[in-house]
Amino acid sequence: MQTNVLSKMLCILFCLIATCIPAMGQSGNYSVKGVLVDSLTNDTEPYATIRILSAKSPDKPVKLNVTDEKGRFNEKLTQPGDYIITLTSVGKKTVERKFTLSASQKQVDLGTLYTAEASEMLKGVEVVAQKPLVKAEIDKISYSVEDDPDSKTNTTLEMLRKVPLVTVDGEDNIQVNGSSNFKVHVNGKPNTLMSNNPKEVLRSLPANSVKSIEVITEPGAKYDAEGIGGILNIITDDARMQGYNVTVNARASNMGLGGGAYGTVQVGKFTVTGNYAYNYQTQPTGYNESTREDFTSTDFRHLNSNSSYDSDGTFQFGNLEGSYEIDTLNLITFSANLFGGKFNTKNNAYTEMLNEAREHTYSYRTLSDNTNNFSNVGVNLDYQRSFKRKGEYLTLSYKFNNSPNGGEATTSYDEIDSYPEELYGPLRRQYYNNDAHTAEHTGQIDYVNPISDMHYVDAGLKYIYRLNASDSKYYRENNEGVMQPDADLTSKFDQGQNILAAYADYQLKWKKLGVKAGVRYEHTFMDVEYAQLPDRNFNANFDDVVPSANISYMLGNTMTLRANYNMRINRPGIWYLNPFRDTSNPTSISYGNPDLDTEKSHNLGMTFSSFSAKFSFNLNLSYMFINNGIEHYSFMNNGVMESTYGNIGKSNRTRLSLWMNWNPGNKTRISLNASGSYSDFKSSEFAAGNHGFTGNFFGNIQQTLPWDLRFSVYGGGSTPYISLQGKGSSYHYYGFNLSRSFLKEKRLNVSLFASNVFSKYQEYSNETVTDTFRSWSLSKSPSRSYGLSISWRFGELKAQVKKTARSISNDDVKAGGGGQGGSTGGGAQ
């Protein structure tokens, strides 16, 4: 059934693409070129509107287009004559020039054209082409969320499906450049909560509060050496936004509701920007079923389980940014952010054990009530001293970040039949409270010096003190029905890290060639203490030298070829290290591994990019290998499956990814994001291995309809994924958005959205095969969604939030061990 639906979706998508292909026009023999520049800042003006008119009939343009991403234009014309060209950019004065083309002068170079701020904001500017949504630089790719009409209705997680080198599967798990090990920043600053719970946080973050998303797949030496896949930088503030401006929004669907506000205000030299959002999420009942065959047992051979669950929760986030410009050379900036959520899940599961002959051995029902809390509070303070040379500055930064994460659960058992208490103990009501948190203090110094137009250097020093802590308390019901502490399952664990780092980067720009190379040195001192087991206390020292290199070459005005190498490391975070043992399911327990070592990866890549107003694409080929990878694995122990983490993996992956965007006209946009990879996993410790191909795609068509209606339809899916001990199932999804803007300057936007309307549930299966057991699971998650979104903008734009050019960025912790979910406990998946 899924295959048929997926085939139909592909046919519809490609038919729509085929019907939009326009006839190819003939290039003219005459041309006019130039570049548009801001007279005050000397910055180029990308995507300014170009109108070319004949001097004989100036009322009707003969050519309409926009400047490229560097403010340049080179327009072809079909015949000689006298012409007038005008260039218009929002908020700037219109530039007008006259020129003549003839048989003796077929090309005219207008050189550099200067524009300046208009005394009044331009009204009714004619949009003749759509902005390219993607921009490539030597070490990153940026996706302009604010220029995508779907941002009015989608969440940030849904917008990620469109971003090059990013994939989001059917269960909303995120991968960057083919890896689930990556970091998430907000406005250039890392956030532990965003990295530990990316799908929960980004699912709750409205896309209309995001300006752009940067994918930094080749982090230079200035970044911490952590994050195999790279860095996702979510830009929520608009550095070009001027003055006081407020936007309020609300969203309601069958999955929940939410609202938020964003505002900017200036008083003298002091400028502040803030936003806040609150969301409530609920889901219809979901279902799970699983089977497991234990090859080591005859009496407890086949385990079958069926369960249902209901969940709801709240999530809120906010941030505040401000700046004070002491004078033209000295700037102080500050920021504070808050994320927090609380989710409740109720489970009802029936478990039955059969022997080798599939005869009943024992059975029971589990009733559990789980509550997970996660939050993050961060504060940044930066001082920047600029020098007379443009672009030269010194930055001093301090950052404090605290991420408490708590979880508690009450579990009871019913319908117990022939349970072997002599082997596993009695099934009695239990309660656990797991309090975990990560606290960081960071100081940093950065110096940047653009020696000349060709040469650029930067260097810095950094110190981090980090404390990972877990305090787990477990209680069981005794024979009298009283809850008592269980000393065997209670644990208290503290891991302190002192990290010293130094880096230096050099960048060369020579004609069409760009080179960026750097090196980073990190020394880590780690101290681990166990309150209940002091014999396990230990300390250790690590030294890492991390090189990186990037080369780019401009093949044309819009085409770039890039090659890169970098080494990345992953220090395990609290999600992986936490030794807390979750025994609420007596047939399957999970826990972390505090003895994990840092993993290292080597990455090679080559990218070809072409970006223009009409057609853009980014083609990337990469190769990555890891020799001591941190892998999640499971094994049987006396009839119980235990799951944890270990440095047991060797892997390599070759990946080809394609992002494409085509604008057949000024009212149509078609995009495709697809990738395919071959992965090979091996583990000598478990004599295990797996290999295979994986592919995924996402397609989207946006169309402006009569009455200024904007319509968008999308769809995507993936082939089964590969892991060390098994594989998962394929999946697909689809949806549409319809929106319209009202009032003066389109300040009110109303949108309708729906997804998976013909499928109430999305099914996912997973299979694990080892020498000692085989397991299979199937989950049915609610997938049908529909709703309404409204946003209203008011205020005037007059001022700008100035920001220091550098700030603290901590990227050195392997996160996501909670399965990108927000669950607690080391073994959570």
N, C-alpha and C positions, 0 to 999 in steps of 0.2 A: 504493500500500500504506500509506504513512504517513498519507495523508488518511483512509483508512478507519479506521485505528487511532485517529486523533485524533477522528474523529466519534463512534466508539464510546465513547471516554473521556468526551467532552462529554455524551453521552446518559446514561451511567451517573452522572456527577457531578450533573447536574441532576435526574435521577430520585431520587437519594438525598436531595437537598435538598428536593424536592417532598414526599417521603413523610414528612419530619420536621416539616412545618408543622403546628403545633397550632391548635386552635380558639381564637378570640379570646374572652377572658373579658370580662365586663361590669365596668366600674369601679364601685366602691362610692360611696355618698353620704356616708360618714363617713371621717375621716382623722386620723392622728396624725403629727406631724413633729418634727424636732429635728436636732441635730448632736452627734457624739461627738468629744471632744477629750482629749488627754493632759494631765493636770493639771500635770505638771512642765515639759514643753517647749512647751505650748500648740499643738502640732501636731495637726491633725485625724487621725482614724483611718479610713482608707479600707478598704472591703470587710470591715468587721466584721459578724459574723453577727447577724441580727435574728430574734428569736422572739417572736411575740405570742400570748398564751394567754388564754382566757376564764377569769375568776375562778371561775366555777362548775365548770369542768372543766380544771384547770391541767395535767393530764398530757398533753394533746394540743394542739399548737400549731394556731392557726387561720390563721397567716400566717408564712412563712419568706422571708427575703430578705437582702441585704447592703447596707451603706451605700455611697454612691457614692464617686467618687475624692476628694471633699473631705469625707468623713465625714458627709455629710448623708443624711437619710432622710425620706420622705413616703409613708406607707403607707395604702392605701385599705382600708376595711372595709365590709362589706355591711349591718351592723345595729348598733343601739345596745347598750350594756351596759357592765359593768365588766370591765377588761382588765388584764393584766400584760405589760409589754414588757421583754425582756432583751437586752442587747447584749454580745457576746463577741468579743474580739480576741486573737489568739495572744500569750501572754506577759503579758496584762493582766487585771486583775480584772473580773469580770462586773458590769455595771451593770444594776440592776433598778428599774423605776418602775411605779406603778399609775396608771391614768387611767380616766375614765368618759366615754362618749359618749351623748348623748341627743338628743331632737328639738330641744331649745333650744341644745345645744352639740354641733354636728356635727363641728367641727374642734378638735383639741387641739394646742397648741404646747408641747412640753416644754423648748424653749430649748436651752441648751448643757448637755450631760451630760459629766461629767468621769470619766475612768478613770485608773488608775495601774498601775505594774508589779506583777505578782503575785509572791508570795513563792516560788512554785514554777511551773515551766512547765506550762501547761495540757496535759492529755493527752486524746486522744480527742475533740478539738473537731470538732463536726459541720459539714461543709461543705455549705451549702445552695445555693450558686450559685458559678459560676466567675468568677474575676477577669477583668476586661477586660484584654486583652494589650497594648493600645495606649493611650498617653496623649499628648495634644497640648498643647504650650505655645506661647507667642507666636512662637518662632523655631525650634522643633524638634518632632519626633515620636519617642517612645520605644516600643520593643517589648520586652516582658518575656519574655526567653528562658527564665528559670528557672521561670516559671509555665506554660510550654508543655510538655506531656508528651513531645513529640517530641524535646526537647533531651536526653533520656536516651540516644538512639541516634544522632542526626544529628551531622554536622559543622556548624561555624558557617557554612560556605558554603551548606549545604543550608537552614539556618534563614533565611538572607538572602532566600530566595525568598518568604518570608512577610511580610517587612518592607515597610510602605508606602513607595512612591516608590523602591524598589530592584528591579532586575530582574537575573536571572542567566540567561544564555543556555545553549544546549545544550553549548557548549564551556567553560562555567564563567566566561566573561567577565562582569564586573560593570558595571552602570551605576547611577548615582545621579541621580534626577530626569531620566533620559533622556540623561545624559552619562557618558562613560567617564573624564572628567577630574575626579577627586575625591580627597580625602585620607582616610586612615584613622588614627584615634587609638586608643590603648589607655588606658583610665581617664583620659581628658581630655588625654593627652599624645601628640603626634604621633610617628610612627615611620617613618623613611625606607623601611625594608624592607617594612613593611606596605603603604605606598603604592605602592612599585615592584612588589611581587609579591603583590597582594591575593589572587588566586585560589589560588596555591600555599600561602600561609600560612594562609588561612582554611579551605582544604580539609583542612589538617592539624590545625586547632584544634578539639578536641572541644567541642560545644555545652554539655555539662554543666559546663564551666569558665567559662561566660559568664553573667553576671547579666542584662544587657540590652544592646540595641543602640539607639543614638540616631542619628537622621537629622537633621542640622542643615542644612536647605536654605536657610535665610535667616541666614547667619552675620552677626553684628553687627560693630561696629567693633573689638571687642576681639580678634577673630580676624584672622590674616594674610589679606591680600586674595586669596589663592590658592585655586583649586579651583572650577571652573565649576559642577559638579554639587552641590557642598556637601561635607559632612564626615560620615563614618561613625565614630561613637565606640563602640568595643567596651568595655563595662564588665565586667571580669573579677573585680573584688573586690566584696564585699558590705559596704557601710558599716554595715549593721545587724547583721552577724554578730558575736556576742558570745562572747568567751572562746577556749578552745582547741578546735579542731575540725579533723579531718583527713578527707579523702576520697581514696580511691585508686580508679583505674579502669583497665580494660583493654578492648581492642577488637581483633577479628580478623575478616578477611574475605578473599575471593578476590583483593582488590586490595592487601592488606598487613595490617599489625598495628601496634599501638601501646599505650602505657600512660602514666599520669601520676599526679600526686598534688598535693593542695592542702591547705594548713594555716595555722592562725592560733594564735599563742601570745602571752601577756602576762606580763611580769615587772615588777611595780611600775608605774611610769609609762611604761615602754617596751613598745611593742606592735609585733609584726612579723607580716607575712603573706607567704607565698611559694607558688609553684606551679612545677611542672616537668612537661614531657611530651616523649616521644620517639616518633617514628613511622617506620615503614619502609613504603615504597610500591613496588608493582610492578604492571605491566600486561601482559596478553597482547599478542601482536604486533598492531600497527596498520598500516594501509595508506594510501597516498596515490597519486593519479594526477593528471596535469595535462597540458594542451595549451596551446600558445601559437602564434598566427599573427602574423608580422611583416609588416605591410603595406608596409614599405620595402625588402624584399628578395625576390628571386626564387630565389636559390640556397639561402638559409637561411630558408625560409618557415614551415615547420611543425615545431614542437618538441614531442615527446611524451616523457613521463617516467612511470615507475612505480617505487614504492619501498615498502619495509617497514621498520618500526622496532620496537625493543624498548627499554624504559626502566625504570629502578628508581632508588631513592634514599632517603636518610634526611633527616629533618627534626626539629629539636628547638627548644624554646623554654622560657623560664623567666622569672620576674620575682620581685622581692623588694621589699616595701614595709614601711616602718616609721615610727613616730612617737614623739616624746618630748614630753610635755606639761610644760613648765617650770613653769607655773602656769596659772591659769584664763584669762589674757590672752595667753600666749606659747606658741607651738607650733612645733616643728621636725619636718619630715617629709622622708623621703628615699625614693628608689626606684631600682632598677636593673633592666634587662631585657636579655635575650639572645635573639636568634633566629638560627637557622643551618640551612643545608641543603646537601646535595650530591646532585646528580642526574646519572646517566649515561645516555646515549642512544646506541644503535648503529643506524646507517642503512645500508641496502643499496638503491641506486637504479640503474636502467637508463635511459639517456637516448639518444634517437634524433632526429636532425635530417633532415627531408625538404625537397626543393625544391618549387617551385610546382606541379610535376606529381606531387607526392607520391612522388618517387623517393628512394631512400636517398642521403644525403649523407655523414653520419658518425654514429658511435655510440660509447658507452663506458659502463662501469659504475663507480659511485662507492661506495667503502666508507669510512665515517667513524665515528669514536669520539669522542664529545663529553662533556665533563665541565663542569658549571656549579656553582660555589660561590657562595652568597650568605649574608650574615650581617649582624648589627646588634648593636651594644652601646650602650646608653644609660644615663646616670646623671642623676638629678634631685636637687636639694637646694632646699628651700623653707623660709623663715621667715615666720610669720604673726604680726602684732601686732594683737590685737583691742582694741576700745575699749569703753567702758561702754555706748554705744548699741548695741542688738542689731543685728547685721548689718554694722556698720562695721568695716573692717579694712584693714590695709596688708600687702602681701605682697612679699617680695624672693625672687627665684628665679634659679637658675643651672642650665643644662642642657648636657651634653656628649653628642654623638651621633656615632658612627662606623659607616659602612656599607661595608665592603669587599665587592666583588663580582668574582669572577674566573671566567674561562672558558678552557678549552684544548681543542683538537681536533686529531686526527691524521686526515688524509684521504689516501687512496690511490686509484689508478685501475687498472682492469683491462678486458680485452676491448675495447681501443681499436681502432677501425676507421676509417681515413681521416680522422682528426681534423686540421683545418687549422692545424697548428702555425705556419705562416707568418703567420697572422692573430692568433692568440691566445696563441702560445707553447706549449711542450710541456706535456702533462699529466704532472706528476711529483708524487711524494709531498710533502706539505706539512704544516707544523705551526704553529699559532699559540697564543700565550698572551696573553690580554687581561686586564690587571689594572686595574680601575677602582674608585674609592671616593669617598665623600662624607663629609666631616668638618665638624662644626658646633660652635661655641661660642656660647651665647646667654645674655644677661643681661636681666632684666625686672623692672619695678616696677609693681604694680597697687594702686590705691586704690578702695575701694567705700564709698559713703555712702548708706544709705537715709534720706534727709532726713526723710521721714514715711511714713505708710501709702500716700500717693498718689504721692510723688516719690522717684526712685531715680537716682543718678548713679554712674558709675565712669569712671576714666581711667587711662592707663598709658603707659609708655615702654619701648622694646625695642631691643636691639642684637644683630645676628647677624653672626658671621663664618663664612662657608661656603667650603669648598674642594672643587670638583669636579675630579677628576684621572683621567687615563687613560694607561696605559703599555702599548702594544700591540707585541708582538714577533712577527715573521713569519719562518719559515724554509722554504726550498725545497731539494729534492734536486738536486744538480748532476750533471754527466755521469758522475762517478765514484761516484755513489750516496751522497755525503756531504751531510748537512743543513747549509746555510749561511744566514746572515741575509739577508733581502731588504730592502734599504734603502728601496725604493720603497713598500713596504707597512707598514713599521715607523713608528710615530708615538708622540709623547709630548705630552700636552695637559694644561694646568692652567688652571682658571678660578676666580679668587678673587672673592668677593662680600662687600662690607660694606654692611649694610642697617640704616638707622635708621628707627624708626617711632614714631609717637605717635597715640593714639586717645582719644576721649571718647564715652560713651554716656549717653543720658537715657531714663528710662522713667517713664511716667505710668500709674497705675491709678486710674480714677475710675468708681465704680459698675460698670457692665457694660462700660466702655470701657477698652482698653489700648493704649498707644502707646509704641513704642520707636524711637528715631532715633539715629544716630551718624555720625561721620565719622572716617576714618583717613588719615593722611599717611605715605607711605613714600618714602625717598630711597635709591637703590641706586647704589653705586659698584662697577663691574666691571672686573677686570683679567684679560686672557687672554694666555697665553704658549704658544708652540710651541717645543719644544726643537730639533727638526730644521729648522723653518722660521721663524726669528726675524723675517723680514720680515712675517709675518702677525700679529705681536703687536699688540694694541690695548687701549685702555681706554675706558670709556663711563660716563655718568651718566644715571640715570632718576629722574623725580619722578612720583609717582602720588597723586592724591587720590581716595579711595574712599568714596562715601556709601552709606548703607543706611537703610531705613525699614520698619517693620512696624506694622500696625494690627490690633487684634482687638476683636470685640464679642460679648458673651455674649447669644445669642438666647433662651436658656433655661437651666435648671439643667445640662443636658448638651450643649447645642449652642453652637458657636462659629463665627463667620465671621471669616476673617483675609485681609488683603491685604498684599503686600510688594513692595518694589523693592530691588535691590542690584546693584552693579557688582563683578565679580570679575576678577582678573588671573591669568595663568599664565606664570610664568617657566619656560623649558625646563630640565629636569633633565639629568643626565649621560647618561641613556638616549637622549635626543634629540640632545645636543650631540656625543657621542663620534664623532670622525672616522674611527675604525677601520673599514677596508674588509674585509668578509668575502667573500673570493673563492673559498671552498671549492667553490662551484658555479660553474664558469666561464661558464655561460649566464645566471646571475642573481646579481648582487652587491648588497650593501646596506651602508649607512654612515649616520652621523649628519651633522648640519649645525651646526657651531659658530657660525654667523652668525645663528642664529635670534633673533628679537625676542620680547618679551613680548606675549602676546595678551590681549585684553580682551573681556569679555562683559557684556551688560546683561540683567537678568532681572526679569520682572514675573510676579506670581502671585496667585491667589486660591484660598482653601481653605475648605471647609465641613466641619465635623467634628461628630459626635455620638457620645458614648461613654457606655455604660451597661452594667450587668451582663448584660443580655439581648442587646442588639443595638447594634453600633457600626459606624460607617463613616466614612471620610475621603475626600472628593472634592476633587481639586486640578486647577486649570486654570492652565497656565503658558505664557509666551512668552519666548523667548530669542533674541538675535541677536549675532553676532560678525562683525567686519569684517576682521580680520587673523588668522584662525585658523591654528593649526599643523596641517597636514595631511600624512599619509603619501601619497606619490605615486610612480609608476613611469614610466619612459620608456625608449625603445630608443636604444642608442648602439653603432653598428657591429655590429649583430646580437646585442648583449648587453643584457638588461634590467637597468637600475639602479634601485634603490629608496632613497629618502631622505625627509627632511622639509623643509617650507618654510612660510613665512607667506604662503600662496597662497589661503586659503579665505575666502569670505564665506558665512555660513550663517544660517538662522533656523529655529526649530522651535516649533510649537504642540503642546502635549501635554495630554491629559486622562487622569488616573489615578484609579482607584477601589480602595480597600481596604475590605473588609467582613468583619465577624465576627458570627455569630449563635449564641446558645446556646439551643436549643429547650427544654432541660432541664439539670439539673445533671450529666448524664452524656454530653452531646453538645455538640460544638463544630464549627461549619461556617465556613470562611473562604474568601475570594476576594481575590486581588490581581491587578489587570488594568490595562492602560493602552493608549492608542492615540495616535499622533502623526503629524503631517505635517511633513516636513523638506524644505528647499530648499537645495541646495549650489551654489555658483558659484565659478569661478576665472577671472579675466580673463587671468592669465598663461598658462594652458593652454587658454583658450577652451573650458573644460569646464564641465559642469553636470549635476546630477541632482536629482530630486525624487520624492517618493512617500510613501505611508502605511506605517506599521509598527504592529503590534499584538502584545501578548503577554498571557498569563494564567497564573495558578497557582491551583489549587483544592485544598482540604484538608478532610477530615472526620475528627474524632477521636471515639471512642466508648469509654466504660467498659463492659465486659462483665461477666457473672457471674464469680465467683471473683477479683474485683478485677483482671481483665485489662484492659489499655488497648490499643486498636487504633486505628491511624491509616492512612488511605489518601490518596494525593495524586497529582496529575497536572498537567501544564502544557505550554506550547508557545508558539511565536511564528510570525508571518508573516515573509517575507524582509525583511532589514534593508537600508537604503540608505546608500551612501557616495558620496564625490565622484566616483569613477571606476567605480563598479559597484554590485553588490548581492550579498547572500548568500542562502542557502537558508532555508527554514522548518525547524523541528525540534519534537520533542515528547519527553516523558519521563513516567515514572510510577513508583510504588513504594509500599511499605507497611512499617509497624513494628508489632511486638507486644511488649508488655513487662509485667512484673509485679514488685511489690516484696515483700520478705520481711523477716523478723525484726522485733524490737520497734522501733516508730517508723519502720518502713519503711526501715531503714538499708541494706539490700541490694537492688539493682535489677538485674534480668536482662532483656535485650532481644534480640529477633531482628529483623533488617531485611533488605530486599531491594529492588532497583530494576531496572527494565528487564529483567525476568526472561525475557520472550519475545523479546528482541532482543539478540543477542550484540554487535552493532556499531551505533553511531549514525553516520549519514552526514551530512556537511555539504559543501555546494558553495559556491563563490564565483566570481563572474564580474567581470572588469574589461575595460572597453571604452574605448579612446582613439582619436585620429586615426592613431596609428602602429602600434598592436597591439591584439590581443584575447587575453585569457587566461582559462582556466577550470581550476578545480581541484576535486577531490573527495577528501575524507578519510574513512576508516572507523576510528573510534576505539572501543576496547572500552568497552561501556556496561553490561553485565550485572554486577551486584554483589550480594553477599549475605554476611551475617556475624552475629556475636554480640558483644554489648557487656555488660560487667559493671562495676558501681561499688559501693563499700562506704564508708559514712560512720561515723566513730566519734569520740568525744570529747564534751566538755561546752561549753556556750556561756555565757560569763560576761563577756567584755570586748569592747571595741570598738577598731578601728583608726581613730584620728582623723586627719583629713587637712586640709591647708590648703584654703581655698575657691577659691584661684586657683593656677595653676601655668603653666609655659611651654607654649606651643602654637605650633609652627612649621608654617604651612600654605601657604607661599609658593612652592612648587616644583611645576611640572607634572611629574607622574610617570606611570608606567604605559606608558612608551614601549616597554618590552620586551614589549608585548602581554599584560601581566598574567601574565607567565610566569616570569621568573627567568633568561631567556637574556641573554647579554651581547652587546655590539655595538650601535652606534647604529641600525642598520636592522632589528633583530630584530622579528619580528611574531609 
